[in-house]
Amino acid sequence: MASTDIRMESLTPPSTGTPDKLAAAHPTSAAKKSRRKIWIGITALVSLAAIAGIVIAVLISQKVIRVGSSSSNSVSEAAATSQAAEGSSGGGGNNNNGGSPPQPSKTDSGSATNTSGGTSSPIKSNSPDDEDEDDKDNEPEVVCPSPSDIPKSSKGSYYDTTSWLTLEGFNCTFTTNTIGSLPLVGLNSSYSNTARANPQVPPLTKPWGSYAARPARGVNLGGWLSLEPFITPSLFDYPRSASIYDEYGLTLHLGPEKAAKVLEQHYATFITEADFRDIAAAGLDHIRIPFSYWAVETYEGDPYVSQISWRYLLRGIEWARKYGLRIKLDLHGLPGSQNSWNHSGRQGKVNWLTGPDGPANAERSLKIHDKLSKFFAQERYKNIIAFYGLANEPGRDHDINLLIQWTQSAYKIVKDNGIDASQVMSDALRGLGEWHGRMTGLGDSMVLDGHEYVIFDNALLSKTHTQKIEFACQIWVDQITGSMNTATGFGPTMVGEWSQADTDCTQHLNGISNGARWTGTFFNGSPACPTGDKQCSCDLANADPKDMSPEYKLFLKVWAEAQMDAFEKSWGWFYWTWKTESAPLWSYKAGLEGGIMPEKAYERDWHCDKPIPSFGKLSEIL
């Protein structure tokens, strides 16, 4: 205001009139004093307003005053969701969106309502390539919705983000938008593909190249989103009389509300961002993530916790992206159980393809793949999902022609929905040789997956330490190279599971309290350790690595390196598994900590072309 008055006065023409006109053009000294007081007052008020604004800004930044929006903003939400679906590359922005739809009702048709709308309230983006903490601190932080911001019809439902156990790694925006009828669930709309797992492999922005020339070195996140008693025995710590043998029995026993709380606590804590960081630090470059069909939906009579694991699957993929790790998706449990084992969800009988509900459950599985493939065909997943698994370990009970027909149908659905990643089919526990000449003509778009263990076959289990290493470097190499031969074998082949275990002694490995083949306590069989008598013991096999003898630790490391070397004759390998509660010979992480794994998966001391070292006085019966 003052500058305006000065400018106006400067434009007043010089006075040349009478004294009266001159007096009118110049105010008296009293008038000047009055005017000066007015300006002093105005200046004081402006200063006080500025100070108040600064105080309020500080209080907001310290979250003393919370800011949120409870109004509907369909236009901005739709734009943000569209960006999430299309996948803007280059990360670090704050235009985030995510959410989940209403909990779908249990259905036999596999359909789910595709809804949209909701309140937008984005949070700060965690950019995968943003490693500067100062830059992170400078990003604006927007407060998540409060319970009062959630529409009444959505309170307490699956997509009420204020009801989630944790928001770590999630976008808290409320929305009911879906893609392929599956929720976006906390995804940020911006992301970066610039990370690389280690110097030996390209960043996510670059093509991997030939897997035959550069095989994958990966690890499974087993027991996380699909439970297995031997991986997390604490979840199955019930009397045998309770008949809780699998996830079906556990969730049925707990009931819907308690099961949801127990399992979400497990999802949120068993695998965290630190695990993805450590996996990359170990020189690994791929992760296989097993998940079960109830991540997508459940059916009448299912006790499983529906969909919560879906949210954690998506968060896991984003954490993998942050550390440059490529993903192999693995549908581990299918409706009805594809193999009758506890890791399929329900132990007992096969009711998929075969069995009273087999055809219906096979059709349900195809509809699940229809939803999954539509969702993962988004641009944001093109660079990170390297392999798309169709069905983990279908049992040997299935007619192979029916299995091929189902696999062909699933393959077509996934391909037609826009998935460019190579699809993966199991050898169905029949061995790689069974698939020579079958499912031909698909080139690199279909990969055969074998799971290689020596501990579930008495003839292999009874081999000595040296014989096991010889078996890996000779028999497995021959089988793999034979399968990789496109003229006489199947073609693209990989090893989706293997372990360092040389016995089946781990608690619950063969099912809850079923004993071990090694000692002959598995269904009252004969001891299968090399001596084949009562000398066989599981005591040292289940020991902590720090308590193992130097000779046994040397064997375990060479045994692991022999398998790595053999399996790299294929498209690569995935160790089973990254983490366990108490089974160190099944845990890559425990192996690293115990000094029985190479510090970097791509830097190893021993290869199959070297002589097998002496293991001194190591007992063959441990």
C-alpha positions as CSV (number, residue, x, y, z in Angstrom):
1,M,0.0,0.0,0.0
2,A,2.8,2.5,0.9
3,S,4.5,2.1,-2.5
4,T,1.2,2.9,-4.2
5,D,0.8,6.1,-2.3
6,I,4.3,7.2,-3.1
7,R,3.8,6.4,-6.7
8,M,0.6,8.5,-6.8
9,E,2.2,11.4,-5.1
10,S,5.0,11.5,-7.5
11,L,2.6,11.8,-10.3
12,T,1.0,15.0,-8.8
13,P,1.9,18.0,-11.1
14,P,3.8,20.9,-9.7
15,S,1.5,23.6,-8.2
16,T,1.3,26.9,-10.0
17,G,-2.0,28.2,-8.6
18,T,-3.1,30.5,-5.8
19,P,-2.1,30.0,-2.2
20,D,-5.4,28.4,-1.5
21,K,-4.8,25.8,-4.2
22,L,-1.3,25.3,-2.8
23,A,-2.7,24.7,0.7
24,A,-5.1,22.2,-0.6
25,A,-2.3,20.3,-2.3
26,H,-0.2,19.8,0.8
27,P,-1.7,18.3,4.0
28,T,-1.1,19.8,7.4
29,S,1.4,18.3,9.8
30,A,-1.5,17.0,12.0
31,A,-3.0,15.2,9.0
32,K,0.5,13.7,8.3
33,K,0.7,12.4,11.9
34,S,-2.7,10.8,11.6
35,R,-1.8,9.1,8.4
36,R,1.5,7.8,9.8
37,K,-0.4,6.2,12.7
38,I,-2.7,4.4,10.3
39,W,0.2,2.9,8.4
40,I,2.0,1.8,11.6
41,G,-1.2,0.0,12.7
42,I,-1.6,-1.7,9.3
43,T,2.1,-2.8,9.3
44,A,1.7,-4.3,12.8
45,L,-1.4,-6.3,11.7
46,V,0.4,-7.6,8.6
47,S,3.4,-8.6,10.8
48,L,1.2,-10.4,13.3
49,A,-0.6,-12.3,10.4
50,A,2.8,-13.4,9.0
51,I,3.9,-14.7,12.4
52,A,0.7,-16.6,12.9
53,G,1.1,-18.2,9.4
54,I,4.6,-19.3,10.3
55,V,3.4,-20.8,13.6
56,I,0.6,-22.7,11.9
57,A,2.9,-24.1,9.2
58,V,5.3,-25.4,11.9
59,L,2.5,-27.1,13.8
60,I,1.3,-28.8,10.6
61,S,4.8,-29.9,9.7
62,Q,5.2,-31.4,13.2
63,K,1.8,-33.1,12.9
64,V,0.4,-31.1,15.9
65,I,-2.3,-30.0,13.5
66,R,-3.5,-32.8,11.3
67,V,-4.7,-32.1,7.8
68,G,-6.9,-34.5,5.9
69,S,-9.7,-34.6,3.3
70,S,-13.1,-36.2,3.8
71,S,-14.5,-35.0,0.5
72,S,-15.0,-37.2,-2.5
73,N,-12.6,-36.4,-5.4
74,S,-13.6,-38.8,-8.2
75,V,-11.8,-36.9,-10.9
76,S,-8.4,-36.8,-9.2
77,E,-8.7,-40.4,-8.0
78,A,-9.6,-41.6,-11.5
79,A,-6.6,-39.8,-12.9
80,A,-4.2,-41.2,-10.3
81,T,-5.5,-44.7,-10.7
82,S,-5.2,-44.5,-14.4
83,Q,-1.6,-43.5,-13.9
84,A,-1.0,-46.4,-11.6
85,A,-2.5,-48.7,-14.2
86,E,-0.4,-47.3,-17.1
87,G,2.7,-47.2,-15.0
88,S,4.7,-44.0,-15.2
89,S,8.4,-44.8,-15.2
90,G,10.9,-42.6,-13.3
91,G,10.3,-42.4,-9.7
92,G,10.1,-40.2,-6.7
93,G,7.0,-38.2,-7.4
94,N,4.2,-37.6,-4.9
95,N,1.3,-38.3,-7.2
96,N,0.4,-41.6,-5.5
97,N,-2.7,-43.7,-5.5
98,G,-3.8,-47.1,-4.3
99,G,-6.5,-48.9,-2.5
100,S,-8.7,-51.9,-2.7
101,P,-12.2,-52.8,-3.5
102,P,-14.9,-54.1,-1.2
103,Q,-14.3,-57.6,0.0
104,P,-15.7,-59.8,-2.8
105,S,-18.5,-62.1,-1.7
106,K,-17.6,-65.8,-1.8
107,T,-18.6,-67.1,-5.3
108,D,-18.4,-70.1,-7.5
109,S,-18.3,-68.0,-10.6
110,G,-15.1,-66.3,-9.8
111,S,-16.6,-62.9,-10.6
112,A,-15.9,-59.8,-8.5
113,T,-17.5,-56.4,-8.6
114,N,-15.4,-53.7,-10.3
115,T,-16.1,-50.5,-8.5
116,S,-14.5,-47.1,-8.4
117,G,-14.6,-44.0,-6.3
118,G,-13.5,-43.0,-2.8
119,T,-11.4,-40.4,-1.0
120,S,-8.0,-39.5,-2.2
121,S,-5.3,-38.9,0.4
122,P,-1.8,-39.7,-1.0
123,I,1.3,-40.3,1.1
124,K,4.9,-39.5,0.3
125,S,6.4,-41.8,-2.3
126,N,9.3,-44.1,-1.4
127,S,11.2,-43.9,-4.7
128,P,13.3,-47.1,-5.3
129,D,16.3,-45.1,-6.5
130,D,16.0,-42.4,-3.9
131,E,18.9,-43.2,-1.6
132,D,19.5,-39.6,-0.3
133,E,17.9,-39.3,3.1
134,D,18.0,-35.5,2.9
135,D,16.0,-35.6,-0.3
136,K,13.5,-37.9,1.4
137,D,13.2,-35.4,4.3
138,N,12.5,-32.6,1.8
139,E,9.6,-34.3,0.2
140,P,6.2,-33.1,1.3
141,E,4.3,-35.5,3.6
142,V,0.6,-35.7,3.4
143,V,-1.4,-37.2,6.3
144,C,-3.3,-40.5,5.6
145,P,-7.1,-40.6,5.9
146,S,-8.5,-40.9,9.4
147,P,-11.4,-43.3,10.2
148,S,-13.8,-40.4,9.9
149,D,-12.7,-39.9,6.2
150,I,-13.7,-43.5,5.2
151,P,-17.3,-43.7,3.9
152,K,-19.7,-45.4,6.3
153,S,-20.3,-48.3,3.8
154,S,-16.6,-49.1,3.8
155,K,-15.7,-48.8,7.4
156,G,-13.9,-51.9,8.7
157,S,-13.9,-53.5,5.2
158,Y,-10.9,-54.8,3.3
159,Y,-10.3,-51.5,1.6
160,D,-10.5,-49.4,4.7
161,T,-6.8,-48.5,4.9
162,T,-7.3,-47.2,8.5
163,S,-8.0,-50.8,9.5
164,W,-4.7,-52.2,8.1
165,L,-2.2,-53.6,10.6
166,T,0.6,-51.6,9.0
167,L,1.1,-49.0,6.4
168,E,4.8,-49.5,6.0
169,G,5.6,-49.7,2.3
170,F,1.9,-49.0,1.4
171,N,0.1,-46.0,-0.1
172,C,-2.7,-45.2,2.3
173,T,-5.0,-43.7,-0.3
174,F,-8.6,-44.9,-0.1
175,T,-10.0,-46.1,-3.4
176,T,-12.1,-48.9,-4.7
177,N,-10.7,-49.0,-8.2
178,T,-9.6,-52.4,-9.6
179,I,-7.7,-53.8,-12.6
180,G,-8.9,-57.2,-13.8
181,S,-11.3,-57.1,-10.8
182,L,-8.2,-57.2,-8.5
183,P,-7.5,-54.3,-6.1
184,L,-4.6,-51.9,-6.5
185,V,-4.2,-52.0,-2.7
186,G,-1.8,-49.4,-1.6
187,L,0.3,-49.0,-4.8
188,N,2.1,-45.8,-5.6
189,S,1.4,-44.4,-9.0
190,S,5.1,-43.5,-9.6
191,Y,8.0,-46.0,-9.4
192,S,11.5,-46.5,-10.7
193,N,13.1,-49.4,-12.6
194,T,16.6,-48.1,-12.4
195,A,17.9,-50.4,-9.6
196,R,20.1,-53.4,-10.3
197,A,20.5,-56.4,-8.0
198,N,24.3,-56.6,-8.3
199,P,27.0,-55.6,-10.8
200,Q,26.7,-58.9,-12.6
201,V,23.2,-58.3,-14.0
202,P,21.5,-55.5,-15.8
203,P,19.2,-53.0,-14.1
204,L,15.4,-53.5,-14.5
205,T,15.3,-50.9,-17.3
206,K,17.5,-53.2,-19.5
207,P,16.5,-56.6,-20.9
208,W,17.9,-59.5,-19.0
209,G,19.1,-61.2,-22.3
210,S,19.4,-65.0,-22.7
211,Y,18.7,-67.0,-19.5
212,A,20.6,-69.9,-21.1
213,A,23.7,-67.6,-21.2
214,R,23.0,-65.8,-17.9
215,P,21.0,-68.1,-15.6
216,A,18.9,-66.7,-12.8
217,R,20.2,-67.0,-9.2
218,G,17.2,-66.8,-7.0
219,V,15.5,-67.7,-3.8
220,N,12.0,-68.5,-2.7
221,L,10.0,-66.7,-0.1
222,G,8.4,-69.9,1.0
223,G,6.2,-70.0,4.1
224,W,5.3,-66.3,3.8
225,L,2.1,-66.0,1.8
226,S,1.5,-69.8,1.6
227,L,2.1,-71.4,5.0
228,E,4.2,-74.6,5.5
229,P,4.4,-76.1,9.0
230,F,8.2,-76.9,8.8
231,I,9.0,-73.3,7.9
232,T,6.9,-71.6,10.6
233,P,6.2,-74.3,13.2
234,S,5.1,-71.7,15.8
235,L,1.9,-71.2,13.8
236,F,1.1,-74.9,14.1
237,D,2.0,-75.4,17.8
238,Y,-1.2,-77.3,18.7
239,P,-1.7,-80.7,20.2
240,R,-1.9,-83.4,17.5
241,S,-5.4,-84.1,18.6
242,A,-6.4,-80.7,17.3
243,S,-5.9,-82.0,13.7
244,I,-4.3,-78.8,12.5
245,Y,-2.0,-80.0,9.7
246,D,-2.3,-77.2,7.2
247,E,-3.5,-73.6,6.5
248,Y,-7.1,-75.0,6.0
249,G,-7.1,-76.5,9.5
250,L,-5.4,-73.5,11.1
251,T,-7.9,-71.0,9.7
252,L,-10.9,-73.2,10.4
253,H,-9.7,-73.6,14.0
254,L,-9.1,-69.9,14.6
255,G,-12.2,-68.6,12.9
256,P,-12.5,-65.7,10.4
257,E,-11.7,-62.7,12.7
258,K,-8.8,-64.3,14.7
259,A,-7.3,-66.0,11.6
260,A,-7.2,-62.6,9.8
261,K,-5.3,-61.0,12.7
262,V,-2.9,-63.9,13.1
263,L,-2.1,-64.2,9.4
264,E,-1.7,-60.5,8.8
265,Q,0.7,-60.3,11.7
266,H,2.7,-63.1,10.1
267,Y,2.6,-61.4,6.6
268,A,3.7,-58.1,8.1
269,T,6.6,-59.5,10.1
270,F,8.0,-62.7,8.7
271,I,9.3,-61.0,5.5
272,T,10.2,-57.3,5.6
273,E,12.0,-54.9,3.4
274,A,15.3,-55.8,5.0
275,D,14.9,-59.3,3.6
276,F,14.8,-58.0,0.0
277,R,17.9,-55.8,0.7
278,D,19.7,-58.8,2.1
279,I,18.7,-61.0,-0.8
280,A,20.3,-58.6,-3.2
281,A,23.4,-58.2,-1.0
282,A,23.9,-62.0,-1.2
283,G,24.4,-61.8,-4.9
284,L,21.0,-63.1,-5.8
285,D,19.0,-61.5,-8.6
286,H,15.5,-63.2,-8.7
287,I,12.8,-64.0,-6.2
288,R,10.1,-66.7,-6.5
289,I,7.0,-65.7,-4.5
290,P,4.6,-68.5,-3.7
291,F,1.0,-67.4,-3.0
292,S,-2.3,-69.3,-2.9
293,Y,-5.6,-68.8,-4.7
294,W,-7.3,-67.2,-1.6
295,A,-5.1,-64.2,-2.2
296,V,-7.5,-63.6,-5.1
297,E,-10.8,-65.0,-3.8
298,T,-12.4,-67.8,-1.7
299,Y,-15.4,-70.1,-2.4
300,E,-18.3,-71.5,-0.4
301,G,-17.0,-73.5,2.5
302,D,-13.4,-72.1,2.5
303,P,-12.1,-71.0,5.9
304,Y,-9.1,-69.2,4.3
305,V,-8.3,-65.6,5.0
306,S,-9.3,-63.9,1.7
307,Q,-7.2,-61.3,-0.1
308,I,-5.0,-59.9,2.7
309,S,-2.0,-61.8,1.3
310,W,-2.7,-60.1,-2.0
311,R,-1.8,-56.7,-0.5
312,Y,1.5,-58.1,0.8
313,L,2.3,-59.8,-2.5
314,L,2.1,-56.4,-4.3
315,R,4.2,-54.7,-1.6
316,G,6.8,-57.5,-1.9
317,I,7.0,-56.9,-5.6
318,E,7.6,-53.2,-5.1
319,W,10.3,-53.9,-2.5
320,A,11.9,-56.3,-5.0
321,R,11.8,-53.4,-7.5
322,K,13.6,-51.1,-5.1
323,Y,16.6,-53.6,-5.0
324,G,16.6,-54.5,-8.6
325,L,15.3,-58.1,-8.1
326,R,13.2,-59.8,-10.8
327,I,10.1,-61.8,-9.9
328,K,8.9,-65.3,-10.6
329,L,5.2,-65.5,-9.6
330,D,4.1,-68.9,-8.3
331,L,0.5,-69.9,-7.8
332,H,1.3,-72.4,-5.0
333,G,-2.1,-73.5,-3.8
334,L,-5.0,-74.1,-6.3
335,P,-8.7,-74.8,-5.5
336,G,-9.2,-78.3,-4.3
337,S,-5.5,-79.0,-3.8
338,Q,-3.4,-80.0,-6.8
339,N,-1.3,-82.5,-4.9
340,S,-2.9,-83.2,-1.4
341,W,0.1,-81.8,0.5
342,N,0.0,-79.2,3.2
343,H,1.7,-76.5,1.2
344,S,-1.3,-76.6,-1.3
345,G,-3.4,-75.4,1.6
346,R,-5.2,-78.6,2.4
347,Q,-3.6,-81.9,3.2
348,G,-5.5,-85.1,2.3
349,K,-6.9,-85.8,-1.2
350,V,-6.4,-84.3,-4.6
351,N,-9.6,-82.5,-5.8
352,W,-8.2,-80.6,-8.7
353,L,-8.5,-81.9,-12.3
354,T,-9.4,-85.3,-10.7
355,G,-11.7,-86.0,-7.7
356,P,-15.4,-85.2,-7.3
357,D,-14.9,-81.4,-7.7
358,G,-11.8,-81.7,-9.9
359,P,-13.2,-80.3,-13.2
360,A,-15.0,-77.4,-11.3
361,N,-11.8,-76.5,-9.4
362,A,-9.7,-76.7,-12.6
363,E,-12.1,-74.2,-14.2
364,R,-11.9,-71.9,-11.1
365,S,-8.1,-72.0,-11.4
366,L,-8.4,-70.8,-15.0
367,K,-10.6,-67.9,-13.9
368,I,-8.1,-67.0,-11.2
369,H,-5.4,-66.9,-13.9
370,D,-7.6,-64.7,-16.0
371,K,-7.8,-62.1,-13.2
372,L,-4.1,-62.4,-12.3
373,S,-2.9,-62.0,-15.8
374,K,-5.1,-59.0,-16.5
375,F,-3.7,-57.3,-13.4
376,F,0.0,-58.2,-14.0
377,A,-0.2,-57.2,-17.7
378,Q,0.0,-53.6,-16.5
379,E,3.0,-51.6,-17.8
380,R,4.4,-51.3,-14.3
381,Y,5.1,-55.1,-14.2
382,K,6.7,-55.5,-17.6
383,N,10.3,-55.0,-16.4
384,I,10.1,-56.8,-13.1
385,I,8.0,-60.0,-13.6
386,A,10.3,-62.3,-15.5
387,F,8.4,-65.6,-15.0
388,Y,4.7,-66.4,-14.5
389,G,4.1,-69.8,-12.8
390,L,0.9,-71.6,-13.6
391,A,0.6,-74.4,-10.9
392,N,3.1,-75.5,-8.3
393,E,3.8,-79.3,-8.3
394,P,0.6,-80.9,-9.6
395,G,0.5,-84.4,-8.1
396,R,1.4,-87.6,-10.0
397,D,-2.2,-88.7,-9.7
398,H,-3.3,-86.6,-12.6
399,D,-3.7,-88.0,-16.1
400,I,-0.9,-86.3,-18.0
401,N,-3.2,-85.6,-21.0
402,L,-5.7,-83.8,-18.8
403,L,-2.8,-81.8,-17.2
404,I,-1.5,-80.8,-20.6
405,Q,-5.0,-79.7,-21.7
406,W,-5.4,-77.5,-18.6
407,T,-1.9,-76.1,-19.0
408,Q,-2.6,-75.2,-22.6
409,S,-5.8,-73.5,-21.6
410,A,-4.1,-71.5,-18.9
411,Y,-1.2,-70.6,-21.2
412,K,-3.6,-69.1,-23.8
413,I,-5.5,-67.1,-21.2
414,V,-2.4,-65.6,-19.7
415,K,-0.8,-64.9,-23.1
416,D,-4.0,-63.4,-24.6
417,N,-4.3,-61.1,-21.6
418,G,-1.0,-59.5,-22.4
419,I,1.6,-61.2,-20.2
420,D,4.9,-61.2,-22.1
421,A,7.0,-62.9,-19.4
422,S,7.8,-66.6,-19.9
423,Q,5.3,-68.9,-18.4
424,V,6.4,-71.7,-16.2
425,M,4.9,-75.2,-15.9
426,S,5.9,-77.9,-13.4
427,D,7.3,-81.2,-14.3
428,A,4.5,-82.5,-12.1
429,L,7.0,-84.5,-10.0
430,R,7.5,-86.9,-13.0
431,G,11.0,-85.9,-13.8
432,L,12.3,-83.7,-16.6
433,G,12.6,-86.7,-19.0
434,E,8.8,-87.3,-19.0
435,W,8.3,-84.0,-20.9
436,H,10.6,-84.7,-23.8
437,G,8.5,-84.0,-26.9
438,R,5.5,-82.7,-25.0
439,M,4.1,-79.1,-25.0
440,T,6.3,-78.3,-28.0
441,G,6.2,-75.3,-30.3
442,L,6.1,-72.6,-27.6
443,G,9.7,-71.6,-27.8
444,D,11.0,-69.5,-24.9
445,S,7.5,-68.5,-23.8
446,M,7.2,-71.7,-21.8
447,V,9.7,-73.0,-19.3
448,L,9.7,-76.4,-17.6
449,D,10.3,-76.3,-13.9
450,G,11.9,-79.2,-12.0
451,H,12.3,-79.3,-8.2
452,E,15.4,-81.3,-7.3
453,Y,15.9,-82.9,-3.9
454,V,17.8,-86.0,-2.7
455,I,15.9,-86.3,0.6
456,F,12.4,-87.6,-0.5
457,D,13.7,-90.7,-2.2
458,N,15.3,-93.4,0.0
459,A,17.7,-94.5,-2.7
460,L,19.1,-91.0,-3.0
461,L,18.9,-90.2,0.7
462,S,21.1,-93.3,1.5
463,K,24.0,-92.0,-0.6
464,T,27.2,-90.9,1.2
465,H,28.3,-87.2,1.3
466,T,30.6,-87.7,-1.6
467,Q,28.1,-89.6,-3.6
468,K,25.5,-86.9,-3.2
469,I,27.9,-84.3,-4.7
470,E,28.8,-86.7,-7.5
471,F,25.0,-87.2,-8.2
472,A,24.5,-83.4,-8.5
473,C,27.5,-82.9,-10.8
474,Q,26.8,-85.9,-13.0
475,I,23.2,-87.1,-13.0
476,W,21.5,-83.8,-12.5
477,V,23.8,-82.2,-15.1
478,D,22.9,-84.9,-17.6
479,Q,19.2,-84.6,-16.9
480,I,19.2,-80.8,-17.2
481,T,21.3,-80.6,-20.4
482,G,19.1,-83.3,-21.9
483,S,16.0,-81.3,-21.1
484,M,17.5,-78.1,-22.4
485,N,18.1,-79.7,-25.8
486,T,15.3,-78.4,-28.0
487,A,15.8,-81.2,-30.5
488,T,15.6,-84.2,-28.1
489,G,14.3,-82.6,-24.8
490,F,11.8,-80.1,-23.8
491,G,13.7,-76.8,-24.3
492,P,13.8,-74.0,-21.7
493,T,14.2,-75.6,-18.3
494,M,14.8,-74.2,-14.8
495,V,15.1,-75.5,-11.2
496,G,12.5,-73.7,-9.1
497,E,13.3,-75.4,-5.8
498,W,16.3,-77.1,-4.2
499,S,17.9,-77.0,-0.8
500,Q,21.1,-77.6,1.2
501,A,19.4,-80.2,3.4
502,D,21.0,-83.7,3.1
503,T,18.5,-85.4,5.3
504,D,14.7,-85.2,5.9
505,C,15.2,-84.7,9.6
506,T,13.6,-81.2,9.9
507,Q,10.5,-81.1,12.1
508,H,7.2,-81.2,10.2
509,L,9.0,-81.5,6.9
510,N,7.0,-84.6,6.0
511,G,3.9,-83.3,7.6
512,I,3.0,-82.6,11.2
513,S,4.7,-85.1,13.5
514,N,5.2,-87.6,10.7
515,G,8.9,-88.4,11.5
516,A,11.7,-88.9,9.0
517,R,12.8,-91.4,6.4
518,W,16.4,-90.9,7.6
519,T,15.6,-92.6,11.0
520,G,12.8,-94.8,9.8
521,T,10.2,-92.9,11.8
522,F,8.3,-91.8,8.7
523,F,5.2,-94.1,8.7
524,N,7.3,-96.8,10.4
525,G,9.6,-97.4,7.4
526,S,13.2,-98.7,7.5
527,P,16.0,-96.2,8.3
528,A,17.3,-94.7,5.1
529,C,20.6,-93.2,6.3
530,P,23.7,-94.9,4.7
531,T,24.0,-97.5,7.4
532,G,20.3,-98.4,7.2
533,D,20.1,-99.2,10.9
534,K,19.3,-97.7,14.3
535,Q,22.6,-95.7,14.3
536,C,20.8,-93.0,12.2
537,S,20.2,-89.9,14.2
538,C,18.7,-86.5,13.4
539,D,20.4,-84.7,16.3
540,L,23.3,-83.1,14.4
541,A,21.3,-82.6,11.2
542,N,19.0,-80.2,13.1
543,A,21.9,-78.4,14.9
544,D,22.6,-74.8,14.6
545,P,25.4,-74.1,12.1
546,K,27.6,-72.7,14.8
547,D,27.5,-76.0,16.6
548,M,28.4,-78.1,13.5
549,S,31.8,-79.6,13.0
550,P,34.2,-77.9,10.5
551,E,34.0,-81.1,8.3
552,Y,30.2,-81.0,8.1
553,K,30.2,-77.3,7.4
554,L,32.7,-77.9,4.6
555,F,30.5,-80.6,3.1
556,L,27.4,-78.4,3.3
557,K,29.0,-75.5,1.5
558,V,30.5,-77.8,-1.3
559,W,27.1,-79.5,-1.5
560,A,25.4,-76.2,-2.1
561,E,27.9,-75.0,-4.6
562,A,27.7,-78.3,-6.5
563,Q,24.0,-77.8,-6.9
564,M,24.4,-74.2,-8.0
565,D,26.9,-75.3,-10.6
566,A,24.7,-78.1,-11.9
567,F,21.5,-76.1,-12.0
568,E,23.2,-73.2,-13.9
569,K,23.2,-75.5,-16.9
570,S,19.5,-74.6,-17.0
571,W,17.8,-71.2,-17.1
572,G,18.7,-70.9,-13.5
573,W,17.7,-71.8,-9.9
574,F,15.7,-70.7,-6.9
575,Y,16.7,-72.0,-3.5
576,W,14.0,-73.2,-1.1
577,T,13.8,-71.1,0.9
578,W,15.0,-67.7,2.2
579,K,14.0,-67.9,5.8
580,T,12.8,-70.4,8.4
581,E,12.1,-70.2,12.1
582,S,14.3,-73.2,13.0
583,A,15.4,-75.1,10.0
584,P,18.9,-73.8,9.1
585,L,19.6,-76.2,6.2
586,W,16.4,-74.9,4.5
587,S,17.2,-71.3,5.0
588,Y,19.5,-69.4,2.6
589,K,19.7,-66.6,5.2
590,A,20.8,-69.0,8.0
591,G,23.3,-70.6,5.6
592,L,24.9,-67.2,5.0
593,E,25.0,-66.3,8.7
594,G,26.5,-69.8,9.5
595,G,29.2,-69.7,6.9
596,I,27.9,-72.6,4.9
597,M,26.8,-70.6,1.8
598,P,29.0,-68.5,-0.5
599,E,29.0,-64.9,0.5
600,K,28.0,-63.9,-3.0
601,A,26.0,-66.4,-5.1
602,Y,28.1,-65.5,-8.2
603,E,31.5,-65.9,-6.4
604,R,32.0,-69.5,-5.4
605,D,35.0,-71.5,-4.3
606,W,34.1,-74.8,-5.7
607,H,32.8,-76.0,-9.1
608,C,31.9,-79.4,-10.4
609,D,35.1,-79.5,-12.5
610,K,37.2,-79.5,-9.3
611,P,38.1,-82.6,-7.2
612,I,35.7,-83.2,-4.3
613,P,37.6,-82.3,-1.1
614,S,38.1,-84.7,1.8
615,F,35.6,-84.3,4.6
616,G,38.0,-85.9,7.1
617,K,36.3,-88.0,9.8
618,L,32.8,-86.8,9.0
619,S,30.4,-89.6,9.9
620,E,28.0,-90.7,7.2
621,I,25.3,-91.0,9.7
622,L,25.9,-87.7,11.4
